[in-house]
Amino acid sequence: MAISRYSRDNLVSQGRAFGTAGGVMRIRLAIRQNQIALKQITMKEDARLDVLAGREYGDASLWWVIAAASNIGWGLQVPAGTRILIPTTLSQIADLVE
């Protein structure tokens, strides 16, 4: 499933982002309002979000979905012990960003 965090952002032109990603903010708001199904894990030593996204979604490029949901910024590698929220239904995310 091709989900772009920039597709509904008004500051995007021809696939290049010039501003913040509104989709990320919509994801975070939906989580606060309990509108997204989630599972929670704790990161282990040397774990990476892209590897986790590949395992969960079959597409490592969707690491940003996990980063947005977990409110951790844009690093692929996060410290061991970090609580990670993983949206379990990508169609819910797609509705927010596409």
C-alpha positions as CSV (number, residue, x, y, z in Angstrom):
1,M,0.0,0.0,0.0
2,A,1.6,3.3,-1.1
3,I,0.9,5.8,1.6
4,S,2.6,9.2,1.4
5,R,2.7,11.5,4.4
6,Y,2.8,14.4,2.0
7,S,-0.2,13.7,-0.3
8,R,-2.7,15.9,1.5
9,D,-0.2,18.6,2.5
10,N,-0.9,21.9,0.8
11,L,2.8,22.7,0.7
12,V,3.7,19.8,-1.6
13,S,4.5,20.2,-5.2
14,Q,5.2,17.3,-7.6
15,G,6.3,14.9,-4.8
16,R,8.7,17.4,-3.1
17,A,7.8,18.6,0.3
18,F,8.3,22.2,1.2
19,G,6.7,22.3,4.6
20,T,5.5,20.2,7.5
21,A,3.6,17.0,6.9
22,G,0.0,17.6,7.9
23,G,-0.7,13.9,7.7
24,V,1.6,13.3,10.7
25,M,-0.4,15.8,12.7
26,R,-3.7,14.1,11.7
27,I,-2.3,10.7,12.8
28,R,-1.3,12.0,16.2
29,L,-4.6,13.7,16.7
30,A,-6.5,10.5,15.7
31,I,-4.4,8.5,18.2
32,R,-5.2,11.0,21.0
33,Q,-8.9,10.6,20.1
34,N,-8.6,6.8,20.1
35,Q,-9.6,6.5,16.4
36,I,-6.7,4.3,15.3
37,A,-6.2,0.7,16.3
38,L,-2.7,0.3,17.9
39,K,-0.4,-2.2,19.4
40,Q,2.4,-1.3,21.7
41,I,6.0,-2.7,21.9
42,T,9.2,-1.7,23.6
43,M,12.2,-1.3,21.4
44,K,15.1,-3.6,21.9
45,E,18.8,-2.8,21.5
46,D,19.8,-2.0,17.9
47,A,16.2,-2.2,16.6
48,R,15.3,0.1,13.8
49,L,11.9,1.6,12.7
50,D,12.4,0.6,9.0
51,V,13.0,-3.0,9.9
52,L,10.0,-2.9,12.2
53,A,7.8,-1.4,9.5
54,G,9.1,-4.1,7.0
55,R,8.1,-6.8,9.5
56,E,4.7,-5.3,10.4
57,Y,3.6,-3.9,7.0
58,G,5.8,-5.6,4.5
59,D,7.2,-2.2,3.5
60,A,10.2,-0.7,5.3
61,S,9.4,2.7,3.7
62,L,6.4,3.0,6.0
63,W,8.7,3.6,9.0
64,W,7.4,7.1,9.3
65,V,3.9,5.8,10.2
66,I,5.4,4.2,13.3
67,A,7.5,7.3,14.0
68,A,4.4,9.5,13.7
69,A,2.3,7.3,15.9
70,S,5.0,7.1,18.5
71,N,5.7,10.8,18.5
72,I,9.4,10.1,18.3
73,G,10.6,12.3,15.5
74,W,12.3,11.1,12.3
75,G,15.2,8.9,13.4
76,L,15.2,5.3,12.1
77,Q,17.0,4.0,15.2
78,V,15.6,4.8,18.7
79,P,17.0,3.9,22.1
80,A,16.3,0.6,23.6
81,G,13.3,0.8,26.0
82,T,11.4,3.3,23.9
83,R,7.7,2.7,23.9
84,I,6.5,2.3,20.3
85,L,2.9,2.5,19.0
86,I,2.2,0.6,15.8
87,P,-1.0,1.3,13.9
88,T,-2.4,-2.1,13.1
89,T,-4.7,-1.0,10.2
90,L,-3.0,0.9,7.4
91,S,-6.3,1.8,5.9
92,Q,-7.0,4.0,8.9
93,I,-3.7,5.8,8.2
94,A,-4.4,6.0,4.5
95,D,-7.7,7.8,5.3
96,L,-5.8,10.4,7.2
97,V,-3.0,11.1,4.8
98,E,-4.4,10.4,1.3
